[in-house]
């Protein structure tokens, strides 16, 4: 499995009142890692700047359609940084699944696993943009398995 990896510092504002990293902070960490790796979708720019999506130019940009985040264990103060590992388990026509795991130093098992659905959107029409061969080749460099999530309370079960 090839991963995109980034280390991110924890800020005091990332800690909840009890001293552990807050669940909202994990979403910020995932977003920050995604922006560092894929590029920033800057206001008014209509394109990603920096990162692997810069190759799209002003043809398309990435938007997130859904996040599924599973918190597996608490991370307590005085943690200084966390490592975010990302990979792409599935490519669609104009979309991709982006998997992530957030790790604390000294722990093999992740504290958080997540999967996001991302859609490439044409800058001129706002409609889904079918991946060209160049973008598909770049995304294909980071394969890996879909995260295994626990059953969710109230989630429909597949028919037997």
C-alpha positions as CSV (number, residue, x, y, z in Angstrom):
1,X,0.0,0.0,0.0
2,X,1.3,3.4,-0.9
3,X,0.3,6.2,1.4
4,X,0.4,10.0,1.5
5,X,1.7,10.9,4.9
6,X,1.8,14.2,6.8
7,X,2.6,15.1,10.4
8,X,0.5,17.8,11.9
9,X,1.0,19.7,15.2
10,X,-1.8,19.7,17.8
11,X,-2.9,23.1,19.0
12,X,-4.3,23.9,22.5
13,X,-7.7,24.6,20.8
14,X,-7.7,21.0,19.5
15,X,-8.1,19.7,23.1
16,X,-11.5,19.3,24.7
17,X,-12.3,20.3,28.3
18,X,-11.2,16.9,29.5
19,X,-7.7,17.1,27.9
20,X,-8.1,14.8,24.9
21,X,-8.1,15.7,21.2
22,X,-11.6,16.8,20.4
23,X,-13.7,15.0,17.7
24,X,-14.0,18.2,15.7
25,X,-10.3,18.7,15.8
26,X,-9.9,15.3,14.0
27,X,-12.0,16.6,11.1
28,X,-9.8,19.7,10.9
29,X,-6.7,17.5,10.9
30,X,-8.1,15.4,8.1
31,X,-9.0,18.5,6.1
32,X,-5.6,20.1,6.7
33,X,-3.8,16.9,5.6
34,X,-6.0,16.7,2.5
35,X,-5.2,20.3,1.6
36,X,-1.5,19.9,2.1
37,X,-1.4,16.7,0.0
38,X,-3.9,17.5,-2.7
39,X,-3.6,21.3,-2.8
40,X,-5.6,24.2,-1.4
41,X,-8.9,25.2,-3.1
42,X,-8.4,28.9,-2.5
43,X,-11.4,31.3,-2.5
44,X,-11.9,32.8,-5.9
45,X,-9.1,30.8,-7.5
46,X,-11.3,28.1,-9.1
47,X,-8.4,25.7,-8.9
48,X,-6.2,23.8,-6.5
49,X,-2.8,25.4,-5.7
50,X,0.0,23.1,-4.6
51,X,-0.3,19.4,-4.1
52,X,-1.2,16.6,-6.5
53,X,-4.4,18.3,-7.8
54,X,-2.5,21.2,-9.2
55,X,-2.3,19.2,-12.4
56,X,-6.0,19.8,-12.9
57,X,-5.4,23.5,-13.6
58,X,-8.6,25.3,-14.0
59,X,-10.4,22.3,-15.4
60,X,-11.7,20.8,-12.2
61,X,-11.5,20.9,-8.4
62,X,-12.3,18.4,-5.6
63,X,-15.2,18.7,-3.3
64,X,-16.1,16.4,-0.4
65,X,-19.5,14.7,-0.5
66,X,-19.4,12.6,2.7
67,X,-17.2,11.8,5.7
68,X,-17.4,8.6,7.8
69,X,-15.2,8.9,10.9
70,X,-14.6,6.3,13.5
71,X,-13.0,7.3,16.8
72,X,-11.1,4.2,18.1
73,X,-9.4,5.6,21.2
74,X,-8.7,8.9,22.9
75,X,-5.5,10.8,22.4
76,X,-4.6,12.8,25.6
77,X,-2.6,15.9,26.3
78,X,0.5,16.4,26.1
79,X,0.4,14.9,22.6
80,X,2.4,17.3,20.3
81,X,1.6,16.0,16.9
82,X,-0.3,13.3,15.0
83,X,0.5,11.5,11.8
84,X,-2.2,11.4,9.1
85,X,-1.9,8.6,6.5
86,X,-4.1,8.8,3.4
87,X,-4.7,6.5,0.5
88,X,-7.2,5.9,-2.3
89,X,-9.0,2.6,-2.1
90,X,-11.4,3.2,-5.1
91,X,-11.6,5.3,-8.2
92,X,-14.9,6.0,-9.9
93,X,-15.6,7.9,-13.1
94,X,-15.5,11.4,-11.5
95,X,-15.2,10.4,-7.8
96,X,-12.8,8.7,-5.5
97,X,-12.8,7.2,-2.0
98,X,-10.2,8.7,0.2
99,X,-9.2,6.7,3.3
100,X,-7.3,8.0,6.2
101,X,-5.8,6.8,9.5
102,X,-4.6,9.2,12.3
103,X,-1.8,7.8,14.4
104,X,-0.1,8.9,17.6
105,X,3.6,8.3,18.1
106,X,4.2,5.0,19.9
107,X,0.9,3.4,18.9
108,X,0.7,1.1,15.9
109,X,-3.1,1.1,15.9
110,X,-4.8,4.3,14.7
111,X,-6.7,6.5,17.0
112,X,-9.1,7.4,14.2
113,X,-10.0,5.9,10.8
114,X,-12.0,7.7,8.2
115,X,-13.2,7.5,4.6
116,X,-14.4,10.4,2.6
117,X,-16.1,10.5,-0.8
118,X,-14.6,13.1,-3.1
119,X,-16.0,14.3,-6.4
120,X,-14.0,16.1,-9.1
121,X,-16.2,19.0,-10.3
122,X,-15.7,21.0,-13.6
123,X,-14.8,24.6,-12.8
124,X,-16.8,25.9,-15.7
125,X,-20.1,24.0,-15.2
126,X,-20.0,22.9,-11.5
127,X,-20.9,19.3,-12.8
128,X,-18.9,16.1,-12.1
129,X,-15.8,16.0,-14.2
130,X,-14.8,12.6,-15.6
131,X,-11.2,11.8,-14.8
132,X,-8.7,12.0,-17.6
133,X,-5.9,9.5,-18.0
134,X,-3.4,11.8,-16.3
135,X,-5.4,12.3,-13.1
136,X,-6.4,8.6,-13.0
137,X,-2.7,7.6,-13.2
138,X,-1.8,10.0,-10.4
139,X,-4.6,8.8,-8.1
140,X,-3.7,5.2,-8.9
141,X,-0.3,5.7,-7.2
142,X,-1.9,5.5,-3.8
143,X,-3.9,2.3,-3.6
144,X,-5.0,0.6,-0.4
145,X,-7.9,-1.2,1.2
146,X,-11.1,0.4,2.4
147,X,-11.1,0.9,6.1
148,X,-13.0,-1.7,8.2
149,X,-15.5,0.1,10.3
150,X,-17.5,-1.3,13.2
151,X,-21.2,-1.8,12.7
152,X,-23.1,1.4,13.3
153,X,-26.1,1.6,15.6
154,X,-29.2,2.1,13.6
155,X,-27.5,1.5,10.3
156,X,-29.4,-0.8,7.9
157,X,-28.1,-4.2,7.6
158,X,-27.6,-5.9,4.2
159,X,-30.4,-8.4,3.3
160,X,-29.4,-12.0,4.0
